[in-house]
Amino acid sequence: LGVAHGRLAEDELEQVMYKFINREIDMLVSTTIVESGLDIPNANTMIINRADRMGLAQLYQLRGRVGRADIQAYAYLIVPQEAALSRDAQKRLKVVMEHSDLGAGFQIALNDLKIRGGGAALGVSQSGHIAAVGYDMFLKLMEEAVSRLKGEPVVEPLEPEINIPVSVFIPESYIEDIDQRLSAYRRLARMTELKEVSDFREELTDRYGKPPAEAIHLLLKIMLKILAARAGVRRLDLTWETMSLCFSEVHQKNPYGILDLIKSDPGLYRFSPDQVLYVRMAKTRINSLMNQAKKILMEIATYVNN
């Protein structure tokens, strides 16, 4: 057994470390002085006491001291009863446990930013509502401000409003953990490609089993939102008999393409004086109804973007 800490004389500390490297010592008891700069391939087990008191980056560095060779390694994080842990401590430990694969440092850093905040620009020291601004939103605002200073036109990304006649949500019975459920909602909100939605459905099926009807409807609604944005649609209202569409001309290359669309099938499309396009829908099951809407949005996109 050897002991290492910062109050040891330099030569004493050096001797202890050499003994550990040369396997003259089986176990090294130390402070967090070993968290970085050490490469000891034969060390394969680490026990971290009171891991709840340490930062996320510190835990990541400590864990990285083992598993540096081709030998299976283990890092045990010892904490008091879970009820005694602070909320942030629980988040930190959960992140360390979830991201244990190679190259997880970037994800660790992102989660550390979310837990601790982004410093002076986004931290709690600010007054007003700035502390509630997310990191992605902050970057978006910065990009818009820089574009305005350069005199470049700033077109806000289109966020279509989609209204459909069924419930759309992820049931608690399907994804019980609230953090995982919120993470799923966040991922869906950021999707901009149909393939992302289909891949996510496969992932859900693999992890949690076949999605219930409400979750499938949510995925279909996200698909409609993506297609609506491509077609320059700012609002979509779908009923069992009709789909009504309101457009944003600044998000269409050829807004007058709508007129060509209507001429192609006057019995299907009707354009009202208040510039709302009404589409006659075939009465059917909700999934088929939403698939009809998908095809129509794809067709509209070809007319307004050419």
Residue pairs with C-beta under 8 A, 6 or more apart in sequence:
1 25
1 26
1 27
1 28
1 29
2 16
2 19
2 20
2 25
2 27
2 28
2 29
3 16
3 28
3 29
3 30
4 13
4 16
4 17
4 28
4 29
4 30
4 31
4 33
4 34
5 30
5 31
5 33
6 31
6 33
8 16
16 25
16 28
17 38
19 25
20 28
20 40
20 43
21 40
21 42
23 42
28 34
28 43
32 54
32 58
32 62
34 62
34 65
35 58
35 61
35 62
35 65
36 61
38 65
39 68
40 65
40 68
41 68
41 69
41 71
42 69
42 71
43 65
43 66
43 68
43 73
44 66
44 67
44 69
44 71
44 72
44 73
44 74
45 66
45 73
45 74
45 75
45 76
46 62
46 63
46 65
46 66
46 73
46 74
46 75
46 76
47 76
47 78
48 54
48 59
48 62
48 63
48 75
48 76
48 77
48 78
49 78
50 78
50 79
50 80
51 59
51 77
51 78
51 79
51 93
52 79
52 80
52 85
52 86
52 89
52 92
52 93
53 89
54 62
54 92
55 92
55 112
56 92
56 95
56 96
56 108
56 111
56 112
56 115
57 108
57 109
57 112
59 77
59 92
59 93
59 96
60 96
60 104
60 105
60 108
62 75
63 75
63 96
63 100
66 73
66 74
66 75
67 73
67 75
77 93
77 96
77 97
79 85
79 89
79 93
82 90
85 93
88 115
88 116
91 111
91 115
92 115
94 179
95 107
95 108
95 111
95 112
95 115
96 108
99 107
99 108
99 111
113 135
114 135
117 123
117 124
117 131
118 135
118 138
120 126
121 130
121 138
122 130
122 131
122 133
122 135
122 138
123 131
124 131
133 141
144 154
147 153
147 154
148 154
155 250
155 251
157 229
158 228
158 229
158 232
158 233
158 234
158 248
158 251
159 229
160 225
160 228
160 229
160 233
160 234
160 235
160 236
161 234
161 235
161 236
162 221
162 224
162 225
162 228
162 236
162 238
163 235
163 236
163 237
163 238
164 217
164 221
164 224
164 238
164 286
164 290
165 238
165 239
165 240
165 286
166 213
166 214
166 217
166 286
167 214
167 217
168 214
168 217
168 218
168 221
169 214
169 215
169 218
170 181
170 184
170 185
170 214
170 215
170 218
171 212
171 214
171 215
172 181
173 212
174 208
174 209
174 211
174 212
174 215
175 181
175 184
175 208
184 200
184 204
187 200
188 197
188 200
188 218
188 219
188 222
191 197
191 200
191 222
191 226
192 226
192 229
193 226
194 223
194 226
194 227
197 219
197 222
197 223
197 226
200 219
201 211
201 216
201 219
204 211
204 215
205 211
211 219
216 287
217 286
217 287
217 290
220 287
220 290
220 291
220 294
221 290
223 290
223 294
224 236
224 238
224 290
224 293
224 294
224 297
227 294
227 297
227 298
227 301
228 234
228 236
228 245
228 297
229 251
230 297
230 301
230 305
231 245
231 252
231 297
231 298
231 300
231 301
231 304
231 305
232 247
232 248
232 249
232 251
232 252
232 255
232 301
232 304
232 305
233 245
233 246
233 247
233 248
233 297
233 300
234 246
234 247
234 248
234 251
235 245
235 246
236 243
236 244
236 245
236 246
236 293
236 297
237 243
237 244
238 281
238 289
238 290
238 293
239 281
240 281
240 283
240 289
241 280
241 281
241 283
242 278
242 279
242 280
242 281
243 278
243 279
243 281
243 293
243 296
244 276
244 277
244 278
244 279
245 276
245 277
245 278
245 279
245 300
246 275
246 276
247 255
247 258
247 275
247 277
247 304
249 255
252 304
252 305
253 304
253 305
253 306
254 303
254 304
254 305
254 306
255 304
257 303
257 304
257 305
257 306
258 271
258 277
258 300
258 303
258 304
259 271
260 303
261 269
261 299
261 300
261 303
262 269
262 270
262 271
262 277
267 280
268 279
268 280
269 277
269 278
269 279
269 280
270 277
270 278
270 280
271 277
271 278
272 278
279 296
281 289
281 292
281 293
282 289
282 292
284 292
